[in-house]
Structures are given as C-alpha cells and as structure tokens.
Amino acid sequence: MNKNSLVLYKNQPAVIFDRDGDKYLIRFCTQPATPTGKKAVFGEQKVREKDFTLLHEGPVSSLEKVLEKAENDFSAQIKETYELLQSDDSTATSPISLSELAEYTLGGFEADTAWAFYSALVKSVEFSLYTEPVQQADAGIMFIPRNQQEIEAINKKNYEKEHEAEIRNAFIERLKKRELNLPDDAKFMGEVEAFALSKTDKSKVLQDAGIKQDIEKAHKLLIETGIWDFTKNPYPTRYGFSFDSAKEQLGPMPEEERVEVPGVAYAIDSEHSTDPDDAVAFDGEYLWVHIADPASSVAPDSTIDIAARGRGTTLYIPEGASRMLAESCLEDYALGLKNPSSALSFRLKLDENSQIEECEVLKTRVNVKRLTYQTAEEQKETPELKPLFEIARKNKARREANGAVTIQMPEVNISVDKETKKVTVQPEVRYESNDMIAELMVMAGEGAARFAFKNQLPFMYVSQEAPDFPDNLPDGWAGQFARVKCMRKRSVGITPAPHAGLGLSFYSQVTSPLRRYGDLISHQQLRAFIEGKRPLPKDEMLERVAAGDAASIAARQVSRLSEMHWKLVYLTQNPDLIFEGFCIDRRGSDTLFLIPELDMQTTLKGCSGIKLNDSVKLKVGEIDIVKQNVNFQLQS
C-alpha cells in the first residue's frame, strides 16, 4: 500500500501517510465542515490492512481536496454509462470494477475524485455494490448493474419517501370511501391489523380516517377493504395465543425403572385424536388407568414447564391444535403410538359398587391398543371391555346417589378446509363408550386426590359447590338448560373440598398432562412423592396452579370464540339451510331456542303460544361475524 493512497475506513475516505510495521497510519475526517462555517476536524489512527479497503493507489493531493471533490454530481454521467453497458449484452449483467466504471464515465480514474465517484455509485439507482467473491485477486471494489425491475422498485421507494405526506393523505381518502388500491395500500393497513389483533392499543390510521378506535370497528374495516377475508379468525392472536405448538423438545422418554404391567390396555378416543394420553384395563382385581408421563422429562420451573404454564392448556380450535407441549413429544409420550408405552398409572382397588378402596400410583410400562369410540361400542360385550363398562355404570350410579348432576347438552365437531376455508359442522355422535371413558377418568381423578390427601401431599384439588335446583325442573332440552343455569363455577386450589357436581368428596384432574398444565403439575408432585424426592411446597404449588388455571380459562374463552366464529362462517356459506330449534327458556316476551344441530342458541321475540321443548323451523337471517351475532327467522 503506497503513501498517499486513498482508502475506505468505516465507510469514510482516509489517506495513508505512513507505515509502522504491519500497521498503517491514516488520516481521516472526524467531524465534517458545517454550512455555518465551522471547519472540518481531522484525526489520525493506526490500523491494520484488514480494517480498510483500497479506493485508489494515489497519490492524492490531500484529504481536504478529496472531500472538496465530493460535492461533484456524477448522476447524469453514471446513467449514460449504465445505458451504454445495457446496450452491450456481454456487460449488461456482469460485475465491473470501480476503475473501469470511472474510465467509462469520466474518461479516467483520478485519486482526488475516486471518493466522490464511489459515493455517487453507491447512491445511484443504476448500480449496486458487488459483494460476491471474484476471480481476480486485484479486482478491487466492484459494482454490478441493476435490472429494470430493481431500478423501478428503488425509484418507487424514493418517490414515496419524497411524497410521503401526499401519498398518505390520498390513502386516507381512499380508506374513508372503502376503496383501497390493493395490494399497494395493504402496507398502510398493517397498523390497523395490529390494533384489531390487540397488538397495539391505538391506531393513527383509524384516527386520521375519523374511525372510532374500537377493535370490532377495525375488524369490520379490514373485511370491508379486502385486507382480511371474512373467514379470518382473530381471536387466538387477540388473546395472546399462538397458532403454533410449543417448540422446545422434551427429548426421548428417559430410561428409569418401571413396573411391567401384563396384558393390554385400551386407549379409546375420537377417530380424529392424535394425542392419546390415557388407556384403561381391568385385570380381574384392579382397575388400571394409565396416563401419559411427560412429567418424567418436564421438571418444575424448567423452561418447558414455564412455557406450558403460560399456555395453560392445549388450545383446540377448528383450524387445529396449538399444543401445550411440543408436537414432536407425542411419538414418545402419547400412549399407543409405539409399544410398549411408558406411563404414570393409577391402580385402583374397588368394592362391589366401584367405590375406591385403595389407590396406588406407579411408574409403568404397558402395551396399549388404540380404539375409536365406535369400535369400543361394538366390542363392549367382549371379555376385555365388558368389565370396564360395568365398572363405569356402577360408579356413575354411586355418584348419582351422592347427588352428582348429569347434563347432556348437544356438541358438534367443526372442521375447516385449510385451502378453501369451507366449514363443516356435524353433530357429535356419542356412544356409551364415551361415557365409560369419562367415568374411568373421573375415578382416576378421585383416586389421585385420595392418594394425595392420605399422604399429605401438596396437590391441586378441583371442587364445586352444590347447585340449587328448583323443584319443578322441566324435561327435555329445557330441563338440561335449566340445570346448566343452576350449576356453580368450579374452584381450583390446594385445599380439598367436595365436588358436588360429580358427587365426590375428593377430586383432582390428572388424566391429561400432555394438554393440561394443572394435570402436569399434579404428575410432578406424584412422581416426586413416589421417588422419595421433595415435592413443591403448598405456596409454590398454589402459585403455579393459579397461573396455569388463569391461562387455561383464557384458552377456553378463545376456543369458544373461535368455534362461534366458524359456525357463523358456516352459516354464511350455507344461507339457505333450515334448522330445528327447541324452546328451552322464556324471558318475558323473549323466547330462547336451542339448535342442537349447531350447538347454538338464539333469542326470538313475539313467539306467543310456544311452550318449553316445542320445536320450530328456523332459517338464518342477518349475520354479523365481527360482533358474533346471528338472527334466525321462524319458518311457517
């Protein structure tokens, strides 16, 4: 490197004026001159060759001269050079050195103007700095001509920057008329989208357009302007939930000593289930309820545990499942996806009325066979399944004798085609096998609660106060609805209390640790106890229970809102359908109808003469997806 060579140092010009071993002494400008007459300030620095880039071998007259020449405008000559190169196919898209471009453009490459010319090229729309490796070791700084599409995009961006206020005002006027130019105007609506999804608490776009800053109004605006399709479900994002499952991997099931349970257990679930987390069997002496064992890998306050606590539960919406634990864990931790399966098992000794006499909690390894509810129904008289149905029937009778409340309201399955957004709503078919599995899961919860209480283990208990039913409950759907209205909210805490709705003195939920955080905490406590380790103390347990339950409540709300959203989309897509509705309540002049086919309720006025449980034909009227309202009309 020669003395008085011109180099780039931190993207600014510098001049080499001496060398000291492997370092170069350079002079550069630390503070430029100002229009008010303040002179430039210069400094010196010793640097290595790797710290700068050669612009011109020189010699330069002075750094001051280099900076003076920087005022030169080469934009017109650069444009001419670009056009010349574009006319030659061999150079139209080839990298070209700074010195060659100077020869084309200025007729020569002079040291004092090298910085000015380099700066003009960097700022130009016609050329971009070439950063890929080149074959020639001494090629120096290279530029490459941009194509027309790139130039047009840069010119458009520059124009928008120069005319920002004018362009925004024109957009606001189009927005007021709901006549956006898409896709160009979409970039301005990102702020409105963020507001409609509760990512921000205000929107200047709405303010400038004279639109009230209200989430529903923003939602409606996005649909009216074509930014969102009417099928867009905003509720998971609006409530802070991700559409994606947890990411952190649990890793394979750890190797540890487990009890080998002979025979086969049955994981009975919906045909659509992909995360089986329970399996049941009766060996002639004990009822076994085997539960997935993610607590074998998820330690309290680990990063996975904290993330699961934040979610509270797996979020099930018609679009799919956003899992509390990573999707990849299912293969190793769900039951029956591969055999044998590792489980945390509840071994229950029962009396002749299915009352629990003894509950043991064991780490087990078991062979699991998966069945759908329909298949289990067809096989309920087989030697393997018949005892399970009999145990469930007896236990239900025992609970009902203790005041348990059985309510059967309609349920539907909602599916959404990911490509077409076409919605299907189908009433859920219930079999006795559904009730059998539910009953055995209740027994596992009761057994776990009794085990924890007996061993003075800090634990999560679920309780519910007794409902206050009127003496004259009606029959049919109206009676089921009346029971729902009378039920008290459940309570979750660390103090055991009766669950009147289930007819139990003790109850906890332990059967879904893959998808409910409260169940995962309970498994962590149970494992700590049976392994002789220190369980979480009561105060820490209560803190985790409260946090997980709060997140779970929010998830259930999102699930309900999402299901209602897709039902309204379904009705919008099928406006001519006729539904059967049943009168379930009368409130003055208002009559409340249940539509079992949709698991929806609607209120109509002026329905005199209609009695409880009377059926009518209903047709869809006005639908407001944003406000989640739908009006039905009576059909004669």
C-alpha positions as CSV (number, residue, x, y, z in Angstrom):
1,M,0.0,0.0,0.0
2,N,1.6,3.3,-1.1
3,K,1.9,6.5,0.8
4,N,-1.0,8.9,0.0
5,S,-3.2,6.1,-1.2
6,L,-6.9,6.7,-0.8
7,V,-8.8,4.1,1.3
8,L,-12.2,3.5,2.8
9,Y,-12.2,3.4,6.6
10,K,-15.5,2.9,8.3
11,N,-17.2,3.8,5.1
12,Q,-15.4,7.2,5.0
13,P,-12.4,8.4,3.0
14,A,-8.9,8.3,4.6
15,V,-5.4,8.8,3.3
16,I,-2.4,6.7,4.2
17,F,0.6,8.8,5.1
18,D,2.9,6.4,6.9
19,R,3.5,2.8,7.9
20,D,4.7,1.3,11.2
21,G,5.4,-2.4,10.8
22,D,2.2,-4.2,10.0
23,K,0.1,-1.1,10.7
24,Y,-0.7,1.9,8.6
25,L,-1.1,5.4,9.9
26,I,-4.1,7.0,8.3
27,R,-5.6,10.5,8.4
28,F,-9.4,10.9,8.3
29,C,-12.1,13.4,9.0
30,T,-13.7,13.0,12.5
31,Q,-16.1,16.0,12.1
32,P,-17.1,17.4,8.7
33,A,-17.3,21.1,8.0
34,T,-20.7,22.8,8.5
35,P,-22.6,25.2,6.4
36,T,-22.3,27.8,9.2
37,G,-18.5,28.0,8.6
38,K,-17.3,25.5,11.2
39,K,-14.1,23.9,9.8
40,A,-13.6,20.2,9.5
41,V,-11.7,18.3,12.2
42,F,-9.2,15.6,11.3
43,G,-7.7,12.8,13.2
44,E,-5.1,10.0,12.9
45,Q,-5.2,6.3,13.6
46,K,-3.0,3.3,13.3
47,V,-4.9,0.4,11.7
48,R,-4.3,-3.0,10.1
49,E,-4.8,-3.6,6.4
50,K,-7.8,-5.7,7.1
51,D,-9.5,-2.6,8.6
52,F,-9.7,-0.6,5.4
53,T,-10.4,-1.1,1.7
54,L,-8.3,0.4,-1.1
55,L,-10.1,3.0,-3.2
56,H,-7.2,4.4,-5.3
57,E,-3.5,3.8,-5.1
58,G,-3.0,7.6,-5.4
59,P,-1.2,9.7,-4.8
60,V,-4.0,12.1,-3.7
61,S,-3.3,15.8,-3.4
62,S,-4.7,15.9,0.1
63,L,-7.7,14.6,2.1
64,E,-9.1,18.1,2.1
65,K,-9.1,18.1,-1.8
66,V,-10.8,14.6,-1.8
67,L,-13.6,16.0,0.4
68,E,-13.9,19.1,-1.7
69,K,-14.4,17.0,-4.8
70,A,-17.2,15.1,-3.0
71,E,-19.5,17.9,-4.0
72,N,-19.4,16.9,-7.6
73,D,-22.6,15.4,-9.1
74,F,-21.9,12.5,-11.5
75,S,-25.5,11.2,-11.6
76,A,-26.1,12.1,-15.3
77,Q,-22.8,10.5,-16.4
78,I,-23.5,7.4,-14.4
79,K,-26.9,7.0,-16.0
80,E,-25.3,7.3,-19.5
81,T,-22.7,4.7,-18.6
82,Y,-25.5,2.3,-17.4
83,E,-27.3,2.7,-20.7
84,L,-24.1,2.1,-22.6
85,L,-23.5,-1.1,-20.7
86,Q,-27.1,-2.3,-21.2
87,S,-26.7,-2.0,-24.9
88,D,-23.8,-4.5,-24.7
89,D,-25.2,-7.9,-23.9
90,S,-21.8,-9.1,-22.6
91,T,-21.6,-6.4,-19.9
92,A,-25.3,-5.8,-19.1
93,T,-25.3,-8.0,-16.0
94,S,-21.5,-8.5,-15.3
95,P,-19.7,-7.1,-12.3
96,I,-17.4,-4.2,-13.3
97,S,-14.6,-2.6,-11.2
98,L,-14.7,0.9,-9.8
99,S,-11.7,1.9,-12.0
100,E,-13.3,0.6,-15.2
101,L,-16.6,2.4,-14.4
102,A,-14.6,5.6,-13.9
103,E,-12.9,5.1,-17.4
104,Y,-16.4,4.6,-19.0
105,T,-17.9,7.5,-17.1
106,L,-15.2,10.1,-16.6
107,G,-12.6,9.1,-19.1
108,G,-10.1,8.3,-16.4
109,F,-9.8,7.3,-12.7
110,E,-8.2,10.1,-10.7
111,A,-7.3,9.8,-7.0
112,D,-8.8,13.1,-5.9
113,T,-12.2,12.2,-7.4
114,A,-12.3,8.5,-6.5
115,W,-14.2,9.0,-3.3
116,A,-16.7,11.3,-5.0
117,F,-17.3,8.9,-7.8
118,Y,-17.5,5.9,-5.4
119,S,-20.1,7.7,-3.3
120,A,-22.2,8.6,-6.4
121,L,-22.2,5.0,-7.5
122,V,-23.3,3.8,-4.1
123,K,-26.2,6.3,-4.1
124,S,-27.2,5.6,-7.7
125,V,-30.2,3.5,-8.6
126,E,-28.4,2.0,-11.6
127,F,-25.6,0.2,-9.8
128,S,-25.2,-1.8,-6.6
129,L,-22.0,-2.7,-4.7
130,Y,-21.0,-6.3,-5.7
131,T,-20.1,-8.3,-2.6
132,E,-19.6,-11.8,-4.1
133,P,-16.0,-13.2,-4.5
134,V,-14.3,-12.5,-7.8
135,Q,-11.6,-14.5,-9.5
136,Q,-9.1,-11.7,-10.0
137,A,-7.3,-11.1,-6.7
138,D,-6.6,-7.4,-7.6
139,A,-10.1,-6.6,-8.9
140,G,-10.7,-4.2,-6.1
141,I,-14.1,-2.7,-5.5
142,M,-16.8,-4.0,-7.9
143,F,-20.3,-2.8,-8.9
144,I,-23.0,-4.6,-10.8
145,P,-25.7,-3.1,-13.0
146,R,-29.2,-3.4,-11.6
147,N,-32.1,-4.8,-13.7
148,Q,-35.0,-2.6,-14.6
149,Q,-37.3,-4.2,-12.1
150,E,-34.9,-3.3,-9.3
151,I,-34.5,0.2,-10.5
152,E,-38.2,0.7,-10.7
153,A,-38.6,-0.6,-7.2
154,I,-35.9,1.8,-5.9
155,N,-37.4,4.8,-7.8
156,K,-40.8,4.0,-6.4
157,K,-39.5,3.8,-2.9
158,N,-37.6,7.1,-3.3
159,Y,-40.7,8.7,-4.7
160,E,-42.8,7.5,-1.8
161,K,-40.3,8.9,0.6
162,E,-40.2,12.3,-1.0
163,H,-44.0,12.4,-1.3
164,E,-44.8,10.6,1.9
165,A,-47.4,13.1,3.3
166,E,-49.2,13.4,-0.1
167,I,-49.3,9.6,-0.6
168,R,-50.6,9.0,2.9
169,N,-53.3,11.7,2.6
170,A,-54.5,10.1,-0.7
171,F,-54.6,6.7,1.1
172,I,-56.7,8.1,4.0
173,E,-59.2,9.5,1.5
174,R,-59.5,6.1,-0.2
175,L,-59.9,4.4,3.2
176,K,-62.8,6.7,4.1
177,K,-64.5,5.5,0.9
178,R,-63.5,1.8,1.5
179,E,-61.8,1.9,-2.0
180,L,-58.2,0.8,-1.4
181,N,-55.7,0.2,-4.1
182,L,-54.6,-3.4,-3.3
183,P,-52.1,-4.7,-2.9
184,D,-50.2,-1.3,-2.7
185,D,-52.4,0.1,0.1
186,A,-52.0,-3.1,2.2
187,K,-48.8,-1.8,3.8
188,F,-50.6,1.1,5.3
189,M,-53.1,-1.2,6.9
190,G,-50.6,-3.2,9.0
191,E,-51.1,-0.8,11.8
192,V,-54.9,-1.4,11.7
193,E,-54.3,-5.1,11.7
194,A,-52.1,-4.9,14.8
195,F,-54.8,-2.9,16.5
196,A,-57.6,-5.4,15.5
197,L,-55.4,-8.2,16.9
198,S,-54.7,-6.3,20.2
199,K,-51.0,-6.0,19.5
200,T,-51.3,-2.2,19.9
201,D,-53.8,-0.1,21.8
202,K,-54.2,2.7,19.3
203,S,-54.1,3.3,15.5
204,K,-53.2,6.7,13.9
205,V,-54.7,5.4,10.6
206,L,-58.1,5.0,12.2
207,Q,-57.7,8.3,13.9
208,D,-56.8,10.1,10.7
209,A,-59.7,8.4,8.9
210,G,-62.2,9.5,11.5
211,I,-63.0,6.0,12.6
212,K,-63.5,5.2,16.2
213,Q,-60.6,3.3,17.7
214,D,-62.6,0.1,18.5
215,I,-61.4,-3.4,17.9
216,E,-64.7,-4.5,16.3
217,K,-64.7,-1.5,14.0
218,A,-61.1,-2.2,13.0
219,H,-62.1,-5.8,12.3
220,K,-65.0,-4.7,10.2
221,L,-62.9,-2.2,8.3
222,L,-60.3,-4.9,7.4
223,I,-63.0,-7.1,5.9
224,E,-64.7,-4.2,4.1
225,T,-61.5,-3.1,2.5
226,G,-60.4,-6.6,1.5
227,I,-57.4,-6.8,3.7
228,W,-59.0,-9.7,5.6
229,D,-61.3,-12.3,4.2
230,F,-64.5,-12.7,6.3
231,T,-63.2,-16.2,7.4
232,K,-60.2,-14.6,9.3
233,N,-60.2,-15.8,12.9
234,P,-58.6,-13.1,15.0
235,Y,-59.3,-14.5,18.5
236,P,-56.2,-16.6,19.3
237,T,-53.8,-13.8,18.4
238,R,-56.1,-11.2,20.0
239,Y,-55.8,-13.1,23.3
240,G,-52.1,-13.7,23.0
241,F,-52.2,-17.3,21.9
242,S,-50.0,-18.7,19.1
243,F,-51.4,-20.8,16.3
244,D,-48.2,-22.9,16.6
245,S,-47.5,-25.6,19.2
246,A,-44.7,-25.3,21.8
247,K,-41.2,-25.6,20.2
248,E,-38.8,-26.8,22.9
249,Q,-38.2,-30.5,22.6
250,L,-38.7,-32.9,25.6
251,G,-36.3,-35.4,24.2
252,P,-36.9,-39.2,24.3
253,M,-38.5,-40.8,27.3
254,P,-35.8,-41.2,30.0
255,E,-34.7,-44.6,31.0
256,E,-35.8,-45.5,34.5
257,E,-37.1,-48.4,36.5
258,R,-40.8,-49.1,35.7
259,V,-43.3,-51.8,36.6
260,E,-44.1,-54.1,33.7
261,V,-47.9,-54.3,33.5
262,P,-49.0,-57.6,31.9
263,G,-51.8,-57.7,29.3
264,V,-53.2,-54.9,27.1
265,A,-54.6,-51.5,28.0
266,Y,-57.0,-49.7,25.7
267,A,-56.7,-46.1,24.6
268,I,-60.2,-45.2,23.5
269,D,-60.7,-41.8,21.8
270,S,-62.2,-40.0,18.9
271,E,-61.2,-41.1,15.4
272,H,-59.7,-37.6,15.0
273,S,-57.5,-37.8,18.1
274,T,-53.7,-37.6,17.5
275,D,-52.6,-37.3,21.2
276,P,-53.9,-40.3,23.2
277,D,-52.9,-39.7,26.8
278,D,-54.9,-42.3,28.7
279,A,-55.5,-46.0,28.5
280,V,-57.6,-48.4,30.7
281,A,-57.7,-52.0,31.6
282,F,-59.1,-54.4,34.3
283,D,-57.0,-57.4,35.3
284,G,-59.7,-59.1,37.4
285,E,-58.5,-57.5,40.6
286,Y,-57.5,-53.9,39.8
287,L,-58.8,-51.2,37.5
288,W,-55.8,-49.7,35.8
289,V,-55.9,-46.1,34.4
290,H,-52.6,-45.4,32.6
291,I,-51.7,-41.8,31.8
292,A,-49.0,-40.3,29.6
293,D,-45.9,-39.4,31.6
294,P,-44.3,-36.1,30.3
295,A,-43.5,-35.2,33.9
296,S,-40.7,-37.7,33.6
297,S,-38.9,-35.1,31.5
298,V,-40.5,-31.8,32.5
299,A,-39.1,-30.6,35.8
300,P,-40.8,-27.8,37.8
301,D,-39.6,-24.4,36.7
302,S,-37.7,-25.7,33.7
303,T,-38.1,-23.7,30.5
304,I,-40.6,-26.2,29.2
305,D,-42.6,-26.1,32.4
306,I,-42.7,-22.3,32.4
307,A,-43.8,-22.2,28.7
308,A,-46.5,-24.8,29.4
309,R,-47.7,-22.7,32.4
310,G,-48.0,-19.7,30.1
311,R,-50.3,-21.7,27.7
312,G,-52.2,-23.4,30.5
313,T,-53.6,-26.0,28.1
314,T,-53.5,-27.2,24.5
315,L,-55.7,-24.8,22.5
316,Y,-58.2,-26.7,20.4
317,I,-59.8,-24.6,17.6
318,P,-61.4,-25.7,14.4
319,E,-58.2,-24.9,12.5
320,G,-56.3,-27.4,14.5
321,A,-54.4,-27.8,17.8
322,S,-51.8,-25.4,19.3
323,R,-50.2,-27.8,21.8
324,M,-49.0,-27.0,25.3
325,L,-46.0,-29.3,24.7
326,A,-44.1,-29.8,21.5
327,E,-45.8,-31.8,18.8
328,S,-42.7,-34.0,18.5
329,C,-43.1,-35.3,22.0
330,L,-46.3,-37.3,21.1
331,E,-44.4,-40.1,19.5
332,D,-42.5,-40.9,22.7
333,Y,-45.0,-39.7,25.3
334,A,-48.5,-40.4,24.0
335,L,-49.9,-43.8,24.7
336,G,-50.1,-46.5,22.0
337,L,-48.3,-44.6,19.2
338,K,-45.5,-47.1,19.9
339,N,-45.3,-50.1,22.2
340,P,-44.6,-50.6,24.9
341,S,-45.6,-47.2,26.2
342,S,-44.3,-45.6,29.4
343,A,-47.0,-44.3,31.8
344,L,-47.8,-43.0,35.2
345,S,-50.5,-45.4,36.3
346,F,-53.3,-45.4,38.9
347,R,-54.0,-48.9,40.2
348,L,-57.5,-48.8,41.8
349,K,-58.9,-51.5,44.1
350,L,-62.7,-51.2,44.1
351,D,-65.5,-52.6,46.1
352,E,-68.7,-54.1,44.5
353,N,-70.2,-50.6,44.0
354,S,-67.0,-49.3,42.3
355,Q,-66.1,-47.3,45.4
356,I,-62.3,-46.8,45.6
357,E,-60.8,-48.8,48.5
358,E,-57.2,-48.3,47.5
359,C,-55.2,-46.3,45.0
360,E,-51.5,-46.8,44.2
361,V,-49.5,-44.6,41.8
362,L,-46.8,-46.4,39.8
363,K,-44.3,-45.7,37.1
364,T,-45.2,-48.4,34.5
365,R,-44.6,-49.8,31.1
366,V,-47.6,-51.1,29.3
367,N,-48.8,-52.4,25.9
368,V,-51.5,-50.2,24.5
369,K,-54.1,-50.8,21.8
370,R,-55.9,-47.8,20.3
371,L,-59.7,-48.0,19.6
372,T,-62.2,-45.4,18.4
373,Y,-65.3,-44.9,20.5
374,Q,-67.4,-46.6,17.8
375,T,-65.1,-49.6,17.8
376,A,-65.2,-49.9,21.6
377,E,-69.0,-49.6,21.4
378,E,-69.1,-52.5,19.0
379,Q,-66.9,-54.6,21.3
380,K,-68.4,-53.7,24.7
381,E,-69.5,-57.2,25.3
382,T,-66.1,-58.7,24.8
383,P,-64.2,-60.1,27.8
384,E,-61.7,-57.3,27.7
385,L,-64.1,-54.4,27.6
386,K,-67.2,-55.6,29.3
387,P,-65.8,-55.2,32.9
388,L,-64.8,-51.6,32.1
389,F,-68.4,-50.8,31.1
390,E,-69.8,-52.5,34.2
391,I,-67.4,-50.6,36.5
392,A,-68.3,-47.3,34.8
393,R,-72.0,-47.9,35.2
394,K,-71.7,-48.8,38.9
395,N,-69.5,-45.8,39.6
396,K,-72.0,-43.4,37.8
397,A,-74.8,-44.9,39.9
398,R,-72.8,-44.4,43.0
399,R,-72.0,-40.8,42.2
400,E,-75.6,-40.0,41.3
401,A,-76.8,-41.5,44.6
402,N,-74.4,-38.9,46.1
403,G,-76.1,-36.1,44.2
404,A,-74.0,-36.0,41.1
405,V,-75.5,-33.9,38.3
406,T,-75.6,-35.4,34.7
407,I,-76.1,-32.8,32.0
408,Q,-76.2,-33.7,28.3
409,M,-76.2,-30.7,26.0
410,P,-75.5,-31.1,22.3
411,E,-72.0,-30.9,21.0
412,V,-70.7,-30.5,17.4
413,N,-67.5,-31.1,15.5
414,I,-66.3,-28.2,13.4
415,S,-63.7,-28.7,10.7
416,V,-62.2,-26.2,8.3
417,D,-60.6,-26.9,5.0
418,K,-57.2,-25.1,5.1
419,E,-57.2,-24.3,1.4
420,T,-60.8,-23.4,0.6
421,K,-61.9,-22.3,4.1
422,K,-65.0,-24.4,3.6
423,V,-66.5,-25.2,7.0
424,T,-68.3,-28.4,8.0
425,V,-70.4,-28.7,11.2
426,Q,-71.5,-32.1,12.3
427,P,-73.3,-33.2,15.5
428,E,-71.1,-35.3,17.7
429,V,-72.2,-38.9,17.9
430,R,-72.0,-40.1,21.5
431,Y,-71.7,-43.7,22.5
432,E,-71.8,-45.4,25.9
433,S,-68.1,-45.8,25.3
434,N,-67.6,-42.0,25.5
435,D,-69.3,-42.1,28.9
436,M,-67.4,-45.1,30.0
437,I,-64.0,-43.5,29.4
438,A,-65.2,-40.2,31.0
439,E,-66.3,-42.2,34.1
440,L,-63.0,-44.0,34.4
441,M,-61.1,-40.7,34.1
442,V,-63.2,-39.4,37.0
443,M,-62.3,-42.4,39.0
444,A,-58.6,-41.8,38.3
445,G,-59.0,-38.2,39.4
446,E,-60.8,-39.3,42.6
447,G,-58.2,-41.9,43.3
448,A,-55.3,-39.4,42.8
449,A,-57.0,-36.9,45.1
450,R,-57.5,-39.5,47.9
451,F,-53.9,-40.7,47.5
452,A,-52.5,-37.1,47.8
453,F,-54.7,-36.4,50.8
454,K,-53.8,-39.6,52.5
455,N,-50.1,-38.9,52.1
456,Q,-50.4,-35.2,52.9
457,L,-49.0,-34.3,49.5
458,P,-49.5,-30.6,48.4
459,F,-51.8,-31.2,45.4
460,M,-54.3,-29.5,43.1
461,Y,-57.9,-30.2,44.0
462,V,-60.9,-29.3,42.0
463,S,-64.2,-28.6,43.8
464,Q,-67.7,-27.3,43.1
465,E,-70.5,-26.1,45.3
466,A,-73.9,-27.8,45.1
467,P,-76.4,-26.3,42.7
468,D,-79.7,-25.0,43.9
469,F,-82.3,-26.6,41.6
470,P,-85.9,-25.6,41.5
471,D,-88.5,-28.2,42.4
472,N,-90.2,-28.2,39.0
473,L,-87.3,-28.9,36.5
474,P,-88.8,-29.5,33.1
475,D,-87.9,-32.4,30.9
476,G,-86.0,-32.5,27.6
477,W,-83.6,-29.8,26.4
478,A,-85.3,-27.2,28.5
479,G,-84.6,-29.3,31.6
480,Q,-80.9,-29.7,30.6
481,F,-80.6,-26.0,30.1
482,A,-82.2,-25.2,33.4
483,R,-79.6,-27.5,35.1
484,V,-76.8,-25.6,33.3
485,K,-78.0,-22.3,34.6
486,C,-78.1,-23.6,38.2
487,M,-74.6,-25.0,38.2
488,R,-71.9,-23.2,40.2
489,K,-68.4,-22.4,38.9
490,R,-65.7,-24.9,39.7
491,S,-62.8,-24.0,42.0
492,V,-59.2,-25.0,41.7
493,G,-56.9,-24.9,44.8
494,I,-54.7,-26.8,47.1
495,T,-57.3,-27.4,49.8
496,P,-59.6,-30.5,49.2
497,A,-63.3,-29.8,49.1
498,P,-66.3,-31.7,47.8
499,H,-67.2,-31.6,44.1
500,A,-70.9,-31.6,44.3
501,G,-71.4,-31.7,40.5
502,L,-69.6,-35.1,40.4
503,G,-70.9,-36.3,43.7
504,L,-67.4,-36.8,45.2
505,S,-65.7,-35.8,48.4
506,F,-62.3,-35.5,46.7
507,Y,-61.4,-34.8,43.1
508,S,-58.5,-33.8,41.0
509,Q,-57.7,-33.8,37.3
510,V,-54.7,-36.0,36.4
511,T,-55.6,-37.7,33.1
512,S,-54.3,-35.2,30.5
513,P,-50.8,-34.0,31.4
514,L,-49.9,-33.6,27.7
515,R,-52.6,-31.0,27.3
516,R,-53.5,-29.5,30.7
517,Y,-50.9,-27.7,32.9
518,G,-52.8,-28.5,36.1
519,D,-52.6,-32.2,35.3
520,L,-48.8,-31.8,34.6
521,I,-48.2,-30.2,38.0
522,S,-50.1,-33.0,39.7
523,H,-48.0,-35.6,37.9
524,Q,-44.8,-33.7,39.0
525,Q,-46.0,-33.9,42.6
526,L,-46.9,-37.5,42.4
527,R,-43.6,-38.5,40.8
528,A,-41.7,-36.6,43.5
529,F,-43.5,-38.4,46.2
530,I,-43.2,-41.9,44.9
531,E,-39.5,-41.3,44.1
532,G,-38.9,-40.1,47.7
533,K,-38.0,-36.6,46.5
534,R,-39.1,-33.2,47.8
535,P,-42.4,-32.1,46.3
536,L,-43.3,-28.5,45.8
537,P,-44.5,-26.8,49.0
538,K,-48.1,-25.6,49.2
539,D,-47.4,-21.9,48.5
540,E,-45.4,-22.6,45.4
541,M,-47.9,-25.2,44.3
542,L,-50.7,-22.7,44.7
543,E,-48.9,-20.0,42.7
544,R,-48.3,-22.5,39.8
545,V,-51.9,-23.7,39.9
546,A,-53.3,-20.2,39.8
547,A,-51.1,-19.2,36.9
548,G,-51.9,-22.3,34.8
549,D,-55.6,-22.1,35.6
550,A,-55.8,-18.4,34.5
551,A,-54.1,-19.3,31.2
552,S,-56.4,-22.3,30.8
553,I,-59.5,-20.1,31.3
554,A,-58.3,-17.7,28.7
555,A,-57.7,-20.6,26.3
556,R,-61.2,-21.9,26.8
557,Q,-62.6,-18.5,26.0
558,V,-60.6,-18.3,22.8
559,S,-61.8,-21.8,21.9
560,R,-65.4,-20.7,22.4
561,L,-65.0,-17.5,20.4
562,S,-63.2,-19.4,17.6
563,E,-65.9,-22.1,17.4
564,M,-68.6,-19.4,17.2
565,H,-66.7,-17.6,14.5
566,W,-66.5,-20.7,12.3
567,K,-70.2,-21.5,12.9
568,L,-71.0,-18.1,11.6
569,V,-68.7,-18.6,8.6
570,Y,-70.6,-21.9,8.0
571,L,-74.0,-20.2,8.1
572,T,-72.7,-17.5,5.7
573,Q,-71.5,-20.2,3.4
574,N,-74.9,-22.1,3.7
575,P,-77.5,-19.3,3.9
576,D,-80.5,-21.5,2.8
577,L,-80.3,-24.2,5.4
578,I,-83.3,-24.8,7.7
579,F,-82.7,-25.9,11.3
580,E,-84.8,-27.4,14.0
581,G,-84.9,-25.3,17.2
582,F,-86.3,-26.2,20.6
583,C,-87.7,-23.8,23.1
584,I,-85.5,-24.0,26.2
585,D,-86.5,-20.8,28.1
586,R,-88.9,-17.9,28.2
587,R,-87.9,-14.5,29.4
588,G,-90.8,-12.1,29.2
589,S,-91.5,-11.5,25.5
590,D,-88.3,-13.2,24.5
591,T,-88.1,-16.9,23.7
592,L,-84.7,-18.8,23.8
593,F,-84.3,-21.6,21.3
594,L,-81.6,-24.3,21.2
595,I,-80.4,-25.5,17.8
596,P,-78.8,-28.9,18.6
597,E,-77.5,-29.3,15.0
598,L,-75.3,-26.3,15.6
599,D,-75.0,-26.3,19.4
600,M,-76.2,-22.7,19.2
601,Q,-78.8,-20.7,21.0
602,T,-80.9,-17.8,19.6
603,T,-83.5,-15.5,21.1
604,L,-86.6,-14.5,19.2
605,K,-89.4,-12.1,20.1
606,G,-93.1,-12.5,19.6
607,C,-93.3,-16.3,19.9
608,S,-96.5,-16.4,21.9
609,G,-98.1,-19.9,22.2
610,I,-94.7,-21.7,22.1
611,K,-94.1,-23.8,25.2
612,L,-90.9,-25.3,26.6
613,N,-89.5,-28.1,24.4
614,D,-91.7,-27.2,21.5
615,S,-89.8,-27.4,18.2
616,V,-89.8,-24.9,15.4
617,K,-88.1,-24.5,12.0
618,L,-85.5,-21.7,11.8
619,K,-83.8,-20.0,8.9
620,V,-80.7,-17.9,9.0
621,G,-81.3,-14.1,8.8
622,E,-78.7,-11.4,9.3
623,I,-75.2,-12.5,10.3
624,D,-72.6,-10.2,11.9
625,I,-69.3,-12.1,12.1
626,V,-67.4,-9.2,13.7
627,K,-69.9,-8.9,16.6
628,Q,-70.6,-12.7,16.6
629,N,-74.3,-12.1,16.2
630,V,-76.8,-14.0,14.0
631,N,-80.5,-13.6,13.7
632,F,-82.8,-16.5,12.9
633,Q,-86.3,-16.3,11.5
634,L,-89.2,-18.6,12.2
635,Q,-90.3,-20.6,9.2
636,S,-94.0,-21.5,8.9
